[in-house]
Amino acid sequence: MTERIPVDFWFDPICPWAWMTSRWVHEVAAVRPIEPRWHIMSLAVLNEGKDVSPEYKEILKHAIKPVRVLQAAAEKYGEGVLGSLYTELGTRIHNQGRLKSAEIGGAEEGSGVSEVFREVVGEALEAAGLDPALTEAATTTQYDEAVRRSHERGIGLVGQEVGTPVIAVDEVAFFGPVVSPAPKGEDAAKLWDGVLLVARTDGFFELKRSRTRSPIFD
């Protein structure tokens, strides 16, 4: 059998672009010999002290809460559960649109979470075969140090000027690819072949253009 190439993927579950890229990685895993390994990062940590819009600042206020749940699951069951839990969370948050950013926090300012959050996250945990009581991890800071360590491992590979997702392969890391909709089948494989080519090109750093469409979830 062909040895599978480890691909490390850092994500924040509320980022729609990371979600699109993760679905592409799942497609690639079916047609190319890769082994995705999932890790968490945090948009809340990434944007600490940065000048962002009031609207985005409101989103970031509660953004670490789903990440804490992922970290709690990883500590209880091992990092191997992150991929399946991310799939269950992302499907509900992005494809089904069941958890808007304003619905993460509680009705009042503080560390609480909304009933919608409890329902969606608890359901995702249960669907992934995990303890739905881990939803309560969202309201405690005890996982924040571990979240920061995971975040720094990913962002330290690419620099502070990028966001999520971060992918590392063959000891080379990069932001992206940012793509919408997520390619499927052989189209996914062709994009992966290109990504692997540039990752293996010494001195290659960046390709970029302005986004002209929103995430397209199927």
C-alpha positions in Angstrom: 0.0 0.0 0.0 1.1 3.6 -0.7 2.2 5.3 2.4 -0.2 8.1 3.3 1.1 11.7 3.6 0.3 13.3 6.9 -1.5 16.6 6.4 -1.9 18.8 9.6 -4.9 21.1 9.5 -5.6 23.9 12.0 -9.1 25.3 12.1 -11.6 27.4 14.0 -15.1 25.8 13.8 -16.9 29.1 13.3 -14.8 30.1 10.2 -16.8 29.3 7.0 -13.7 29.4 4.8 -11.9 26.9 7.0 -15.0 24.7 6.8 -14.9 24.9 2.9 -11.2 23.9 2.9 -11.8 21.1 5.3 -14.5 19.6 3.1 -12.0 19.7 0.2 -9.4 17.9 2.4 -12.0 15.2 3.1 -12.5 14.8 -0.7 -8.8 14.6 -1.3 -8.4 11.9 1.4 -10.7 9.7 -0.7 -8.7 10.0 -3.9 -5.1 10.7 -2.8 -3.0 9.0 -0.2 -3.2 11.6 2.6 -3.8 11.3 6.3 -5.6 14.5 7.6 -4.7 15.3 11.3 -6.9 17.9 12.8 -5.9 20.6 15.3 -7.6 23.7 16.7 -6.8 27.3 16.4 -8.7 30.3 17.6 -9.8 33.4 15.7 -10.4 35.1 19.1 -6.7 34.5 20.0 -5.5 35.5 16.6 -7.3 38.8 16.7 -6.4 39.9 20.2 -5.3 43.5 20.2 -6.0 43.9 16.5 -8.1 46.8 15.0 -11.2 45.0 13.7 -14.6 46.2 12.9 -17.2 46.5 15.7 -19.3 43.7 14.0 -16.3 41.3 13.9 -15.3 42.3 17.4 -18.8 41.2 18.6 -18.3 37.8 16.8 -14.9 37.3 18.4 -16.3 38.0 21.9 -17.7 34.5 22.1 -15.7 32.8 19.3 -13.5 30.8 21.7 -16.4 28.9 23.2 -16.9 26.2 20.5 -13.1 25.9 20.4 -13.0 25.1 24.2 -15.5 22.3 23.6 -13.2 20.8 20.9 -10.3 21.1 23.3 -12.2 19.4 26.1 -13.1 16.6 23.7 -9.5 16.2 22.6 -8.4 16.0 26.3 -11.0 13.4 27.2 -10.8 11.2 24.1 -7.6 12.1 22.2 -7.0 14.4 19.2 -8.3 11.7 16.9 -11.9 12.7 17.7 -11.4 16.3 16.4 -12.1 15.4 12.8 -15.4 13.8 13.4 -16.5 16.4 15.9 -15.5 19.2 13.5 -17.6 17.5 10.8 -20.7 17.4 13.0 -20.2 20.9 14.3 -19.5 22.4 10.9 -22.5 20.7 9.2 -24.8 22.2 11.8 -23.1 25.7 12.0 -22.4 26.2 8.3 -24.5 23.9 6.0 -27.6 24.0 8.2 -27.1 27.6 9.5 -28.3 26.6 13.0 -25.8 28.6 15.0 -25.3 32.2 14.1 -22.4 34.1 15.7 -24.9 36.1 17.8 -26.4 32.9 19.2 -23.2 31.6 20.7 -23.2 33.8 23.8 -25.9 33.9 26.5 -28.7 36.4 26.6 -26.7 38.5 29.0 -23.1 39.6 29.0 -20.8 37.0 30.7 -19.5 33.6 30.2 -22.7 31.8 29.4 -24.0 30.3 26.2 -27.4 30.3 24.6 -29.9 27.5 24.5 -29.3 27.3 20.8 -25.6 26.8 21.4 -26.3 24.0 23.9 -28.7 22.3 21.6 -26.5 22.4 18.5 -23.2 21.6 20.2 -24.7 18.9 22.4 -26.3 17.3 19.4 -22.9 17.4 17.5 -21.1 15.8 20.4 -23.6 13.0 20.6 -23.6 12.4 16.8 -19.8 12.1 17.1 -20.2 9.5 19.8 -18.9 11.9 22.5 -20.3 13.0 25.9 -22.8 15.9 25.2 -22.0 17.2 28.7 -18.8 18.5 27.2 -20.9 21.5 26.0 -20.3 23.0 29.4 -16.6 23.4 28.6 -17.6 26.5 26.6 -18.2 28.4 29.8 -14.9 27.8 31.6 -11.4 29.2 30.9 -9.6 26.0 32.1 -9.0 24.9 28.5 -7.8 28.3 27.2 -4.1 27.6 27.8 -4.2 24.4 25.8 -6.1 26.2 23.1 -3.4 28.8 22.9 -0.7 26.2 22.7 -2.4 24.5 19.8 -3.1 27.8 18.1 0.5 28.9 18.4 1.8 25.6 17.0 -0.2 26.3 13.8 0.1 30.0 13.5 3.8 29.9 14.4 4.4 27.9 11.2 3.0 30.6 8.9 3.1 34.0 10.7 0.6 36.3 12.4 -0.7 38.0 9.2 -2.9 35.0 8.1 -5.8 33.3 9.6 -7.6 29.9 9.5 -7.2 27.4 8.0 -3.5 26.5 8.3 -2.2 23.4 6.5 1.2 21.8 7.0 2.6 19.1 4.7 6.2 17.9 4.2 7.4 20.4 6.9 5.9 23.3 4.9 2.9 25.2 6.1 0.6 27.7 4.4 -2.7 29.5 4.8 -5.5 28.1 2.7 -6.3 27.2 0.0 -9.4 29.4 0.2 -11.9 28.0 -2.2 -15.7 28.1 -2.8 -17.4 25.7 -3.5 -15.2 22.9 -2.3 -14.0 20.8 -5.3 -15.0 17.2 -5.4 -13.6 14.0 -6.8 -10.8 14.5 -9.4 -11.1 18.3 -9.2 -10.3 18.0 -5.5 -7.3 15.8 -6.4 -6.0 18.2 -9.0 -6.1 21.1 -6.6 -4.2 19.0 -4.1 -1.6 18.1 -6.6 -1.0 21.8 -7.2 -0.9 22.6 -3.5 1.6 19.8 -3.0 3.7 21.0 -5.9 4.0 24.6 -4.5 4.6 23.2 -1.0 7.6 21.3 -2.4 9.0 24.2 -4.3 11.8 25.8 -2.4 11.3 29.5 -1.7 7.6 29.6 -2.7 5.5 31.8 -0.4 2.3 33.2 -1.8 -0.5 33.2 -4.4 -3.5 35.4 -3.7 -6.4 37.2 -5.3 -9.5 39.0 -3.9 -12.5 36.8 -3.1 -15.4 37.4 -5.5 -18.0 35.0 -3.9 -19.2 33.8 -0.5 -18.8 30.3 0.8 -21.1 28.0 -1.1 -22.2 25.1 1.1 -23.7 22.0 -0.5 
